[in-house]
Structure formats: C-alpha cells, structure tokens
Amino acid sequence: MSDSCSKETQIAFQLYGITKQILPKFERCTGISQSRLELLHKLYEVDEISQTALQKEVNIDRAAVTRHLKQLEDKEIVTRRKNPEDNRITFVRLTDQGRNRIVAYQEEKQLFITKVLKDFKEEERSVLLDMLTRIQHNIDQI
C-alpha cells in the first residue's frame, strides 16, 4: 500500500483484507463454515424450531438455510419434519450426533479465536473490541 494513502484508507483496506481471509481460514481450521455453525448453535439452544424462525434468528437468506440444512440432514446432524397440521411449515432439530458435534465445533472455534488473538494482552483485546464495536455502529448508521 502506498504511503500516500490516508490512515483511514489503510484501515479500510486492512479490514477488507482480514474479512477476505478469516472466513476461509475459519472453515479450514474448524471444518465448518461460520454460517453453518451459527445455525447449529441456534439449534443447540432449542429443542425444535421452524425453519422460517431459524432463518430469521440467524439472518441468513432462505435458500442458503435450506441448502445448509439439507447438507446437514444428509450428514445426520439435523432432522427436519413437516408440521402435520400445516405442511408449509418445516421443523428442524439437532440429532444426538449433531448435539455432540456442536460441542466439538465450538471447541475448534475457540481454538481458532485463540490463534487469531495470540499475543494480544487482555487490555488490548478490550480496546480492539471497543473499536470494532464503534466501527460496526458507524457502518449500521450508513
């Protein structure tokens, strides 16, 4: 990056670069995408939930949720069933195998986060979190 770029531009490029790198590395390290992990985590919190409610909870588009759930169902991590009273509603739940896998995924996620924040002191982590929260707030305002 050129020295003529403003600090603000350098920060924006740095954030963009981190964003491009983190998701594929996260998936390689944990064995699961962040969006699938979010789905599984939400399912872990409930006994059963409608697919529509799940989609709204994790804020992932409907087609992607359906695709993720189909693949997770093929791996016997989740089960889906139609509501007997209204065939348009599909209920989703974790299988026992899925409940066991989410625990392992969470451990892998924590290991990944530990590696990402290696050599950061607790105070630095707090300052970074505050800065990123403020950036997120500013983005939300745009």
N, C-alpha and C positions, 0 to 999 in steps of 0.2 A: 504494500500500500504506500502511496506517495506521501512524502512529508507535507505536501501542500493540502492534503485532506484535513478538514477540521476534526477536532476531537470527537464531535458529535457524529460525524460520518464514520469515523473509525469505530466508534462504539456500535453504531447500527450494523456495520459490516461484520463486526465481531459477533454480535448476537445472531445475525443471519447464519454465519458460518457454524456457530455452535448448534443452532437449530437443525441445520442440514446434517450434521454429524451425529448428534445424540440419538435420534430415533433408530437408525440402522444399527448403531453400536449397542444400544439398549437391547434390541431384539436379538442380536448375535450373542450377547452375554447372558441374557435371561432365557432365551429360547421361546419368547412370546412377544408379540407387539404390545405397545403401551395401550392401544385401544382395546385389544382383547383382554388384557389384564384388568382394565377398568371394568369391562363387562363382567368378568369373573368375580372381581372384588365386590361389585354391587350384588351379584347373585349370592355371594358368600354371606352377605348381611341379611338376606331374606330367605324365607323358606321357598317361596314361589312368587313370581311376578309376571304380569302380562308383558309380552314382547314390546308393545307400544309404550308402556310405562317405563320399561327398561331403557328403551331408546331415548326417551325424554330425560331420564335420570343421568345418562352418560353423555348426552348431547352429541351423538354420532348419527349420521343420516340413516334412514330406514333401510335402504338397500345394503349398506355396509353392515348393519347389525344383523340382518337376515343372513348375509354371506358368512359372517363370523360365527353365528350360531349354528349354521348348517355344518361348517367345518368342525366346530367343537362337538356337535352332536355325532358326527362321523367318528370322532376320536373317543366317544363315550364319556365326555366330560360334562355335557349338559343333556337334559332331555327336554323335549317340547311336546305339548299336548294341546289339542283343541278344547276349548270350553264346550262342554256338552250342551249348554243352554244357548250358546251363540258361537257358531262355527267360525265367525270372523275373528274371534279372539284366540290368541295362542298364548299359553302359559309356559314359562321357562323355569327350570330349576337345575341346580348342580346335582350331579350324581355323587355317590360316595367317593368314587375315584376323583371326580372334579374337586371335591372338598379337600382331599389330600393333596392334589396337585397345586391348588391355590396357595397353600402354605409353603410349598417348595418354591413357587414362583415369587412369593413375597420375600423369601429369604434371598433369592437371586437378585431381586430388585434392590434390596438393602445393600447387598454386596456391591452392586453396580454403583449405587449412590455413594457408598464409602470410597470407592476408587475415584469417582469424579471429584469428590471434595477432599481428597488426600492432601495433607499438608496445610489445610485451612484450619486456623485456630477457631475456637468457638465464637469469639468476638467477631472475627472476620465473616463467619457464616451468618451471624445475626445482621451485620451491616449489609452483606450481599442480599440476604432475604428482604431486608427493608428496601434496598434499591430496586430489586426486581419487582417487588410489590408496587412500588411507585411507578415504575415503567409500565406495568400491566394496567394500573389505574389510568395512566395517561393514554394508553392505547384504547382502553374502553371508552374514553371520552371523545375519541376521534370519530 
